[in-house]
């Protein structure tokens, strides 16, 4: 049974703020990984140039709950809301099929 929780969001930086959003998300993702909360991936849409696609693989429900109460995580969310809109957020995705060579439930991405 899966212990990892998958989340997905579409982010739209305010005009002129894309680089600031990317920099803040890098800092945020590094913090989340350091705390053992999650692994994150940010992609840039080639079809909708003003959109960024965020994918998060939470370590487990307990880590997600800890992150919800982490003051630094809350501060990241406050800071991101000033420079970015998040029109779409899926807090928990249920896996149906995976043709990747990696099983997200048994392996995580290697260290940087």
C-alpha positions in Angstrom: 0.0 0.0 0.0 1.2 3.5 -0.9 2.5 5.7 1.9 3.6 8.6 -0.3 1.0 11.3 -1.0 1.1 13.0 -4.4 0.1 16.6 -4.8 0.0 18.8 -7.9 -0.5 22.5 -8.4 -0.5 25.1 -11.2 1.2 28.3 -10.3 0.9 31.6 -12.2 3.5 34.1 -11.2 2.4 37.8 -11.2 3.8 39.7 -14.1 7.5 40.2 -13.8 7.8 37.8 -10.8 8.6 34.5 -12.5 12.3 34.5 -11.4 11.3 35.5 -7.9 8.8 32.6 -7.7 11.3 30.1 -9.0 14.0 31.3 -6.6 11.5 31.1 -3.6 10.3 27.7 -4.6 13.9 26.4 -4.9 14.5 27.6 -1.3 11.2 26.1 -0.2 11.8 22.7 -1.9 15.2 22.5 -0.3 13.8 23.2 3.1 11.0 20.6 2.6 13.6 18.0 1.6 15.9 18.9 4.5 13.0 18.4 6.9 12.1 15.0 5.3 8.7 16.3 4.5 8.7 15.8 0.7 10.4 15.7 -2.6 9.3 18.4 -5.1 9.5 19.0 -8.8 8.9 22.2 -10.7 8.2 22.3 -14.5 7.6 25.2 -16.9 4.7 24.9 -19.3 5.6 25.3 -22.9 2.0 25.8 -23.9 1.0 28.2 -21.2 4.1 30.3 -20.7 2.8 32.0 -17.6 2.2 28.7 -15.8 4.5 26.6 -13.6 3.6 23.0 -12.7 4.4 21.9 -9.2 4.5 18.2 -8.2 5.1 17.1 -4.6 5.7 13.6 -3.3 5.0 13.7 0.5 7.0 11.3 2.6 3.8 10.3 4.5 0.7 11.6 6.2 2.6 12.3 9.4 5.2 14.4 7.7 2.5 16.3 5.8 0.8 17.0 9.1 4.1 18.3 10.6 4.6 20.6 7.6 1.2 22.1 8.0 2.2 23.3 11.5 5.8 24.3 10.6 6.2 28.1 11.0 8.7 28.2 8.3 6.5 26.4 5.8 3.6 28.8 6.7 6.0 31.7 6.0 6.9 30.3 2.6 3.2 30.0 1.7 2.6 33.6 2.9 5.6 34.8 0.8 4.6 32.9 -2.3 1.0 34.3 -2.2 2.4 37.8 -2.6 4.1 37.0 -6.0 2.0 34.2 -7.4 -1.5 32.9 -7.9 -2.3 29.1 -7.5 -5.5 28.6 -9.6 -5.4 24.8 -9.4 -4.2 22.6 -6.5 -4.8 18.9 -6.0 -3.9 18.1 -2.4 -4.0 14.3 -2.9 -3.8 12.4 -6.1 -4.6 8.7 -6.2 -2.2 6.7 -8.4 -4.0 4.6 -11.1 -1.2 3.5 -13.4 2.5 4.2 -13.8 4.7 3.3 -16.7 7.8 5.0 -15.2 10.9 2.8 -14.5 10.7 4.1 -10.9 8.1 3.0 -8.3 7.4 6.1 -6.2 6.2 4.0 -3.3 9.4 2.1 -2.9 12.1 4.5 -4.1 12.8 8.2 -3.9 15.0 10.3 -6.1 18.7 9.9 -5.2 20.4 12.7 -3.2 21.4 15.8 -5.1 
